[in-house]
Amino acid sequence: MSNRLKRTLVSAARGAAMVLGLTTIWMIRGASPAGVAPWAVGFAVLFAAITWYTWWFYGDSPKALALQAKAEAKAIQGLGR
């Protein structure tokens, strides 16, 4: 399994766990499904965007590769201190 796929699946799993956890907590505290649905959908969209960005960031586009190189250079510079 490629690094890109692993990181994307982990990001998606984290998002799903957060939405499920928040929805469960809200429902236990007495919120109605009609009150929880907009927030749950909003968080699901947010985590879907984060997952898409993760997929893009670890891809092969020139912009993504430039961002990866910049992040690696910054990490190496931080280790050299």
N, CA, C and O atoms as a printed pandas DataFrame, in Angstrom:
     atom_number atom_name residue_name chain_id  residue_number  x_coord  y_coord  z_coord
0              1         N          MET        A               1    0.853   -1.174    0.000
1              2        CA          MET        A               1    0.000    0.000    0.000
2              3         C          MET        A               1    0.900    1.239    0.000
3              4         O          MET        A               1    1.862    1.327    0.762
4              5         N          SER        A               2    0.572    2.169   -0.851
5              6        CA          SER        A               2    1.397    3.367   -0.976
6              7         C          SER        A               2    1.213    4.303    0.223
7              8         O          SER        A               2    0.203    4.260    0.925
8              9         N          ASN        A               3    2.214    5.136    0.425
9             10        CA          ASN        A               3    2.168    6.123    1.510
10            11         C          ASN        A               3    0.967    7.054    1.337
11            12         O          ASN        A               3    0.298    7.412    2.306
12            13         N          ARG        A               4    0.707    7.438    0.086
13            14        CA          ARG        A               4   -0.408    8.338   -0.209
14            15         C          ARG        A               4   -1.739    7.714    0.228
15            16         O          ARG        A               4   -2.559    8.367    0.873
16            17         N          LEU        A               5   -1.935    6.460   -0.129
17            18        CA          LEU        A               5   -3.181    5.775    0.205
18            19         C          LEU        A               5   -3.313    5.572    1.716
19            20         O          LEU        A               5   -4.392    5.761    2.279
20            21         N          LYS        A               6   -2.209    5.188    2.371
21            22        CA          LYS        A               6   -2.243    4.999    3.828
22            23         C          LYS        A               6   -2.637    6.274    4.556
23            24         O          LYS        A               6   -3.518    6.265    5.416
24            25         N          ARG        A               7   -1.976    7.368    4.206
25            26        CA          ARG        A               7   -2.256    8.637    4.876
26            27         C          ARG        A               7   -3.681    9.122    4.607
27            28         O          ARG        A               7   -4.327    9.691    5.487
28            29         N          THR        A               8   -4.162    8.893    3.391
29            30        CA          THR        A               8   -5.520    9.305    3.056
30            31         C          THR        A               8   -6.537    8.479    3.836
31            32         O          THR        A               8   -7.507    9.026    4.360
32            33         N          LEU        A               9   -6.326    7.172    3.916
33            34        CA          LEU        A               9   -7.253    6.316    4.666
34            35         C          LEU        A               9   -7.242    6.654    6.159
35            36         O          LEU        A               9   -8.289    6.642    6.807
36            37         N          VAL        A              10   -6.073    6.953    6.699
37            38        CA          VAL        A              10   -5.988    7.350    8.112
38            39         C          VAL        A              10   -6.738    8.665    8.326
39            40         O          VAL        A              10   -7.449    8.820    9.319
40            41         N          SER        A              11   -6.582    9.594    7.415
41            42        CA          SER        A              11   -7.289   10.876    7.515
42            43         C          SER        A              11   -8.801   10.668    7.459
43            44         O          SER        A              11   -9.542   11.269    8.236
44            45         N          ALA        A              12   -9.253    9.820    6.542
45            46        CA          ALA        A              12  -10.690    9.544    6.429
46            47         C          ALA        A              12  -11.215    8.839    7.681
47            48         O          ALA        A              12  -12.310    9.146    8.154
48            49         N          ALA        A              13  -10.442    7.900    8.214
49            50        CA          ALA        A              13  -10.867    7.179    9.419
50            51         C          ALA        A              13  -10.943    8.126   10.621
51            52         O          ALA        A              13  -11.868    8.039   11.428
52            53         N          ARG        A              14   -9.966    9.030   10.731
53            54        CA          ARG        A              14  -10.000   10.017   11.819
54            55         C          ARG        A              14  -11.243   10.897   11.732
55            56         O          ARG        A              14  -11.917   11.144   12.732
56            57         N          GLY        A              15  -11.534   11.362   10.522
57            58        CA          GLY        A              15  -12.706   12.201   10.321
58            59         C          GLY        A              15  -13.990   11.473   10.657
59            60         O          GLY        A              15  -14.869   12.026   11.317
60            61         N          ALA        A              16  -14.103   10.224   10.201
61            62        CA          ALA        A              16  -15.301    9.434   10.492
62            63         C          ALA        A              16  -15.452    9.199   11.993
63            64         O          ALA        A              16  -16.554    9.283   12.536
64            65         N          ALA        A              17  -14.339    8.905   12.653
65            66        CA          ALA        A              17  -14.386    8.686   14.103
66            67         C          ALA        A              17  -14.805    9.958   14.839
67            68         O          ALA        A              17  -15.578    9.900   15.795
68            69         N          MET        A              18  -14.294   11.101   14.394
69            70        CA          MET        A              18  -14.659   12.369   15.045
70            71         C          MET        A              18  -16.145   12.673   14.862
71            72         O          MET        A              18  -16.821   13.048   15.820
72            73         N          VAL        A              19  -16.654   12.515   13.649
73            74        CA          VAL        A              19  -18.068   12.794   13.398
74            75         C          VAL        A              19  -18.938   11.833   14.202
75            76         O          VAL        A              19  -19.918   12.249   14.820
76            77         N          LEU        A              20  -18.585   10.554   14.196
77            78        CA          LEU        A              20  -19.352    9.567   14.959
78            79         C          LEU        A              20  -19.296    9.869   16.455
79            80         O          LEU        A              20  -20.313    9.808   17.146
80            81         N          GLY        A              21  -18.093   10.196   16.952
81            82        CA          GLY        A              21  -17.941   10.503   18.371
82            83         C          GLY        A              21  -18.719   11.745   18.792
83            84         O          GLY        A              21  -19.411   11.736   19.809
84            85         N          LEU        A              22  -18.602   12.811   18.007
85            86        CA          LEU        A              22  -19.334   14.040   18.335
86            87         C          LEU        A              22  -20.843   13.822   18.280
87            88         O          LEU        A              22  -21.572   14.293   19.153
88            89         N          THR        A              23  -21.309   13.115   17.265
89            90        CA          THR        A              23  -22.741   12.846   17.145
90            91         C          THR        A              23  -23.235   12.021   18.324
91            92         O          THR        A              23  -24.304   12.287   18.874
92            93         N          THR        A              24  -22.452   11.021   18.709
93            94        CA          THR        A              24  -22.830   10.180   19.852
94            95         C          THR        A              24  -22.902   11.002   21.134
95            96         O          THR        A              24  -23.858   10.876   21.899
96            97         N          ILE        A              25  -21.910   11.831   21.370
97            98        CA          ILE        A              25  -21.892   12.660   22.576
98            99         C          ILE        A              25  -23.094   13.600   22.596
99           100         O          ILE        A              25  -23.758   13.742   23.623
100          101         N          TRP        A              26  -23.376   14.246   21.450
101          102        CA          TRP        A              26  -24.512   15.165   21.392
102          103         C          TRP        A              26  -25.835   14.435   21.634
103          104         O          TRP        A              26  -26.713   14.951   22.324
104          105         N          MET        A              27  -25.974   13.238   21.068
105          106        CA          MET        A              27  -27.222   12.485   21.233
106          107         C          MET        A              27  -27.382   12.012   22.682
107          108         O          MET        A              27  -28.493   12.010   23.211
108          109         N          ILE        A              28  -26.279   11.611   23.326
109          110        CA          ILE        A              28  -26.337   11.184   24.726
110          111         C          ILE        A              28  -26.754   12.347   25.624
111          112         O          ILE        A              28  -27.464   12.156   26.611
112          113         N          ARG        A              29  -26.311   13.542   25.276
113          114        CA          ARG        A              29  -26.643   14.722   26.078
114          115         C          ARG        A              29  -28.043   15.258   25.795
115          116         O          ARG        A              29  -28.439   16.282   26.351
116          117         N          GLY        A              30  -28.791   14.573   24.937
117          118        CA          GLY        A              30  -30.188   14.937   24.749
118          119         C          GLY        A              30  -30.502   15.772   23.527
119          120         O          GLY        A              30  -31.615   16.286   23.415
120          121         N          ALA        A              31  -29.580   15.925   22.620
121          122        CA          ALA        A              31  -29.863   16.707   21.418
122          123         C          ALA        A              31  -30.781   15.910   20.495
123          124         O          ALA        A              31  -30.734   14.680   20.458
124          125         N          SER        A              32  -31.599   16.621   19.768
125          126        CA          SER        A              32  -32.488   15.949   18.824
126          127         C          SER        A              32  -31.728   15.679   17.525
127          128         O          SER        A              32  -30.778   16.392   17.204
128          129         N          PRO        A              33  -32.139   14.657   16.780
129          130        CA          PRO        A              33  -31.479   14.378   15.500
130          131         C          PRO        A              33  -31.541   15.571   14.544
131          132         O          PRO        A              33  -30.608   15.796   13.772
132          133         N          ALA        A              34  -32.630   16.332   14.593
133          134        CA          ALA        A              34  -32.751   17.507   13.725
134          135         C          ALA        A              34  -31.740   18.586   14.119
135          136         O          ALA        A              34  -31.298   19.355   13.266
136          137         N          GLY        A              35  -31.377   18.651   15.376
137          138        CA          GLY        A              35  -30.397   19.633   15.831
138          139         C          GLY        A              35  -28.965   19.190   15.568
139          140         O          GLY        A              35  -28.071   20.020   15.404
140          141         N          VAL        A              36  -28.752   17.887   15.529
141          142        CA          VAL        A              36  -27.407   17.355   15.334
142          143         C          VAL        A              36  -27.047   17.270   13.851
143          144         O          VAL        A              36  -25.887   17.460   13.486
144          145         N          ALA        A              37  -28.021   16.989   13.004
145          146        CA          ALA        A              37  -27.759   16.727   11.581
146          147         C          ALA        A              37  -26.959   17.837   10.879
147          148         O          ALA        A              37  -25.985   17.527   10.192
148          149         N          PRO        A              38  -27.331   19.110   11.026
149          150        CA          PRO        A              38  -26.547   20.137   10.321
150          151         C          PRO        A              38  -25.081   20.182   10.762
151          152         O          PRO        A              38  -24.182   20.357    9.939
152          153         N          TRP        A              39  -24.855   20.025   12.048
153          154        CA          TRP        A              39  -23.477   20.032   12.552
154          155         C          TRP        A              39  -22.723   18.807   12.064
155          156         O          TRP        A              39  -21.567   18.910   11.655
156          157         N          ALA        A              40  -23.371   17.652   12.104
157          158        CA          ALA        A              40  -22.719   16.422   11.651
158          159         C          ALA        A              40  -22.371   16.509   10.166
159          160         O          ALA        A              40  -21.284   16.106    9.754
160          161         N          VAL        A              41  -23.285   17.031    9.375
161          162        CA          VAL        A              41  -23.019   17.183    7.939
162          163         C          VAL        A              41  -21.886   18.190    7.720
163          164         O          VAL        A              41  -21.016   17.971    6.877
164          165         N          GLY        A              42  -21.893   19.275    8.464
165          166        CA          GLY        A              42  -20.826   20.270    8.347
166          167         C          GLY        A              42  -19.459   19.690    8.672
167          168         O          GLY        A              42  -18.491   19.916    7.946
168          169         N          PHE        A              43  -19.387   18.943    9.766
169          170        CA          PHE        A              43  -18.117   18.319   10.131
170          171         C          PHE        A              43  -17.716   17.256    9.110
171          172         O          PHE        A              43  -16.532   17.115    8.808
172          173         N          ALA        A              44  -18.676   16.511    8.577
173          174        CA          ALA        A              44  -18.372   15.505    7.556
174          175         C          ALA        A              44  -17.786   16.166    6.309
175          176         O          ALA        A              44  -16.840   15.648    5.716
176          177         N          VAL        A              45  -18.343   17.301    5.917
177          178        CA          VAL        A              45  -17.817   18.032    4.754
178          179         C          VAL        A              45  -16.408   18.544    5.053
179          180         O          VAL        A              45  -15.524   18.458    4.201
180          181         N          LEU        A              46  -16.196   19.071    6.247
181          182        CA          LEU        A              46  -14.867   19.552    6.637
182          183         C          LEU        A              46  -13.840   18.426    6.574
183          184         O          LEU        A              46  -12.763   18.604    6.005
184          185         N          PHE        A              47  -14.162   17.274    7.150
185          186        CA          PHE        A              47  -13.211   16.170    7.150
186          187         C          PHE        A              47  -13.038   15.572    5.759
187          188         O          PHE        A              47  -11.969   15.048    5.446
188          189         N          ALA        A              48  -14.066   15.641    4.923
189          190        CA          ALA        A              48  -13.910   15.201    3.532
190          191         C          ALA        A              48  -12.926   16.117    2.796
191          192         O          ALA        A              48  -12.114   15.652    1.996
192          193         N          ALA        A              49  -13.008   17.415    3.072
193          194        CA          ALA        A              49  -12.065   18.363    2.459
194          195         C          ALA        A              49  -10.641   18.099    2.943
195          196         O          ALA        A              49   -9.698   18.173    2.155
196          197         N          ILE        A              50  -10.479   17.795    4.216
197          198        CA          ILE        A              50   -9.157   17.481    4.758
198          199         C          ILE        A              50   -8.613   16.205    4.120
199          200         O          ILE        A              50   -7.426   16.120    3.803
200          201         N          THR        A              51   -9.484   15.215    3.935
201          202        CA          THR        A              51   -9.072   13.963    3.296
202          203         C          THR        A              51   -8.665   14.208    1.846
203          204         O          THR        A              51   -7.662   13.666    1.382
204          205         N          TRP        A              52   -9.439   15.022    1.130
205          206        CA          TRP        A              52   -9.092   15.351   -0.247
206          207         C          TRP        A              52   -7.738   16.065   -0.296
207          208         O          TRP        A              52   -6.909   15.763   -1.155
208          209         N          TYR        A              53   -7.514   16.999    0.611
209          210        CA          TYR        A              53   -6.239   17.718    0.650
210          211         C          TYR        A              53   -5.079   16.760    0.925
211          212         O          TYR        A              53   -4.008   16.890    0.332
212          213         N          THR        A              54   -5.293   15.806    1.818
213          214        CA          THR        A              54   -4.256   14.817    2.106
214          215         C          THR        A              54   -3.930   14.019    0.849
215          216         O          THR        A              54   -2.760   13.791    0.541
216          217         N          TRP        A              55   -4.972   13.593    0.120
217          218        CA          TRP        A              55   -4.762   12.853   -1.127
218          219         C          TRP        A              55   -3.988   13.713   -2.125
219          220         O          TRP        A              55   -3.074   13.221   -2.788
220          221         N          TRP        A              56   -4.342   14.977   -2.235
221          222        CA          TRP        A              56   -3.679   15.883   -3.172
222          223         C          TRP        A              56   -2.236   16.137   -2.751
223          224         O          TRP        A              56   -1.331   16.097   -3.585
224          225         N          PHE        A              57   -2.013   16.400   -1.453
225          226        CA          PHE        A              57   -0.689   16.764   -0.956
226          227         C          PHE        A              57    0.329   15.658   -1.218
227          228         O          PHE        A              57    1.480   15.938   -1.553
228          229         N          TYR        A              58   -0.090   14.410   -1.067
229          230        CA          TYR        A              58    0.834   13.295   -1.280
230          231         C          TYR        A              58    0.803   12.782   -2.720
231          232         O          TYR        A              58    1.272   11.676   -2.991
232          233         N          GLY        A              59    0.261   13.566   -3.635
233          234        CA          GLY        A              59    0.186   13.191   -5.044
234          235         C          GLY        A              59    1.422   13.605   -5.815
235          236         O          GLY        A              59    2.463   13.910   -5.232
236          237         N          ASP        A              60    1.296   13.611   -7.140
237          238        CA          ASP        A              60    2.433   13.867   -8.008
238          239         C          ASP        A              60    2.391   15.215   -8.712
239          240         O          ASP        A              60    3.219   15.471   -9.586
240          241         N          SER        A              61    1.461   16.074   -8.360
241          242        CA          SER        A              61    1.388   17.359   -9.051
242          243         C          SER        A              61    2.594   18.218   -8.674
243          244         O          SER        A              61    3.131   18.076   -7.575
244          245         N          PRO        A              62    3.026   19.104   -9.569
245          246        CA          PRO        A              62    4.199   19.938   -9.280
246          247         C          PRO        A              62    4.036   20.801   -8.029
247          248         O          PRO        A              62    4.983   20.985   -7.264
248          249         N          LYS        A              63    2.828   21.326   -7.829
249          250        CA          LYS        A              63    2.598   22.144   -6.631
250          251         C          LYS        A              63    2.735   21.309   -5.363
251          252         O          LYS        A              63    3.341   21.749   -4.386
252          253         N          ALA        A              64    2.172   20.104   -5.380
253          254        CA          ALA        A              64    2.251   19.232   -4.206
254          255         C          ALA        A              64    3.692   18.835   -3.935
255          256         O          ALA        A              64    4.123   18.810   -2.782
256          257         N          LEU        A              65    4.435   18.526   -4.977
257          258        CA          LEU        A              65    5.840   18.153   -4.794
258          259         C          LEU        A              65    6.655   19.318   -4.235
259          260         O          LEU        A              65    7.550   19.115   -3.415
260          261         N          ALA        A              66    6.347   20.537   -4.678
261          262        CA          ALA        A              66    7.043   21.715   -4.157
262          263         C          ALA        A              66    6.728   21.907   -2.673
263          264         O          ALA        A              66    7.617   22.235   -1.887
264          265         N          LEU        A              67    5.467   21.704   -2.289
265          266        CA          LEU        A              67    5.098   21.829   -0.877
266          267         C          LEU        A              67    5.778   20.760   -0.032
267          268         O          LEU        A              67    6.227   21.038    1.079
268          269         N          GLN        A              68    5.856   19.532   -0.556
269          270        CA          GLN        A              68    6.533   18.463    0.172
270          271         C          GLN        A              68    8.013   18.784    0.370
271          272         O          GLN        A              68    8.554   18.587    1.457
272          273         N          ALA        A              69    8.666   19.279   -0.685
273          274        CA          ALA        A              69   10.086   19.626   -0.589
274          275         C          ALA        A              69   10.303   20.742    0.429
275          276         O          ALA        A              69   11.267   20.720    1.194
276          277         N          LYS        A              70    9.401   21.710    0.428
277          278        CA          LYS        A              70    9.513   22.823    1.378
278          279         C          LYS        A              70    9.355   22.312    2.812
279          280         O          LYS        A              70   10.100   22.723    3.702
280          281         N          ALA        A              71    8.385   21.416    3.039
281          282        CA          ALA        A              71    8.166   20.860    4.384
282          283         C          ALA        A              71    9.366   20.027    4.829
283          284         O          ALA        A              71    9.766   20.090    5.992
284          285         N          GLU        A              72    9.944   19.245    3.911
285          286        CA          GLU        A              72   11.122   18.443    4.256
286          287         C          GLU        A              72   12.325   19.323    4.571
287          288         O          GLU        A              72   13.078   19.037    5.501
288          289         N          ALA        A              73   12.508   20.396    3.797
289          290        CA          ALA        A              73   13.627   21.305    4.056
290          291         C          ALA        A              73   13.482   21.982    5.405
291          292         O          ALA        A              73   14.459   22.169    6.130
292          293         N          LYS        A              74   12.262   22.346    5.730
293          294        CA          LYS        A              74   12.008   22.976    7.023
294          295         C          LYS        A              74   12.289   21.998    8.160
295          296         O          LYS        A              74   12.841   22.386    9.190
296          297         N          ALA        A              75   11.911   20.731    7.979
297          298        CA          ALA        A              75   12.160   19.711    9.012
298          299         C          ALA        A              75   13.654   19.468    9.181
299          300         O          ALA        A              75   14.144   19.328   10.302
300          301         N          ILE        A              76   14.367   19.419    8.076
301          302        CA          ILE        A              76   15.812   19.212    8.151
302          303         C          ILE        A              76   16.494   20.405    8.805
303          304         O          ILE        A              76   17.417   20.232    9.601
304          305         N          GLN        A              77   16.050   21.603    8.480
305          306        CA          GLN        A              77   16.618   22.812    9.078
306          307         C          GLN        A              77   16.374   22.805   10.581
307          308         O          GLN        A              77   17.246   23.206   11.352
308          309         N          GLY        A              78   15.200   22.356   11.003
309          310        CA          GLY        A              78   14.877   22.293   12.435
310          311         C          GLY        A              78   15.738   21.281   13.172
311          312         O          GLY        A              78   16.055   21.472   14.346
312          313         N          LEU        A              79   16.118   20.203   12.490
313          314        CA          LEU        A              79   16.972   19.194   13.112
314          315         C          LEU        A              79   18.417   19.667   13.239
315          316         O          LEU        A              79   19.150   19.204   14.113
316          317         N          GLY        A              80   18.823   20.582   12.372
317          318        CA          GLY        A              80   20.195   21.059   12.373
318          319         C          GLY        A              80   20.511   22.076   13.456
319          320         O          GLY        A              80   21.670   22.464   13.607
320          321         N          ARG        A              81   19.545   22.507   14.193
321          322        CA          ARG        A              81   19.780   23.531   15.212
322          323         C          ARG        A              81   20.567   23.021   16.366
323          324         O          ARG        A              81   20.844   23.769   17.303
